[in-house]
Amino acid sequence: MIDARRTRPRIASHSLDLPAMCDICGKARSTRNHARCSQLRQQQKSVEWESYMANVAAKKLQQVKRLRPIR
């Protein structure tokens, strides 16, 4: 039976793994909106994420090359 309150399925299968305290402002995440903190965090982590995604792409290419049969 579908819950009447929920019209759409959840996007995430589990909650985000975030600490209770904000690493930017040092206050509890539950006390207020942290949109500005999130923007600052995204700017700081952009280089880190680019290198991470490049590593993921390179790893995927290696797997594709390994799985091709030799003829």
C-alpha positions in Angstrom: 0.0 0.0 0.0 1.4 3.4 -1.0 1.5 6.2 1.7 -1.1 8.9 0.8 1.2 11.7 1.9 4.0 10.7 -0.5 3.3 11.4 -4.1 6.7 10.7 -5.5 9.4 8.1 -4.6 12.4 9.2 -2.6 15.4 10.2 -4.7 18.1 9.0 -2.3 18.0 5.4 -0.9 19.8 6.6 2.3 20.5 9.8 4.1 23.6 11.8 3.4 26.6 11.0 5.5 27.2 14.5 6.9 28.5 15.5 10.3 26.1 17.3 12.7 28.4 20.3 12.9 29.1 22.5 9.9 32.7 22.5 8.9 32.5 26.1 7.5 30.7 28.1 10.2 31.1 25.6 13.1 27.4 25.7 14.1 25.0 22.8 14.2 23.5 22.0 10.8 20.0 21.7 12.3 19.9 25.3 13.6 19.7 27.2 10.4 20.0 27.1 6.6 23.5 26.4 5.4 23.1 27.4 1.7 26.0 29.9 1.9 28.2 27.3 3.7 27.4 24.8 1.0 28.4 27.2 -1.7 31.7 27.9 0.0 32.3 24.2 0.5 31.6 23.5 -3.2 34.1 26.2 -4.3 36.8 24.8 -1.9 36.2 21.2 -3.0 35.9 21.8 -6.7 39.5 20.9 -7.5 39.4 17.8 -5.3 36.2 16.6 -7.0 37.7 17.2 -10.5 40.7 15.0 -9.7 38.4 12.4 -8.2 36.1 12.3 -11.2 39.2 12.1 -13.5 40.4 9.1 -11.6 37.0 7.5 -11.8 36.9 8.0 -15.6 40.4 6.6 -16.0 39.6 3.6 -13.9 36.5 3.0 -16.1 38.5 3.2 -19.3 41.0 0.6 -17.9 38.1 -1.7 -17.1 36.7 -1.4 -20.6 40.1 -2.1 -22.2 40.6 -5.2 -20.0 37.2 -6.7 -20.8 37.6 -6.6 -24.6 38.3 -10.1 -26.1 41.5 -10.5 -28.1 40.9 -11.7 -31.6 
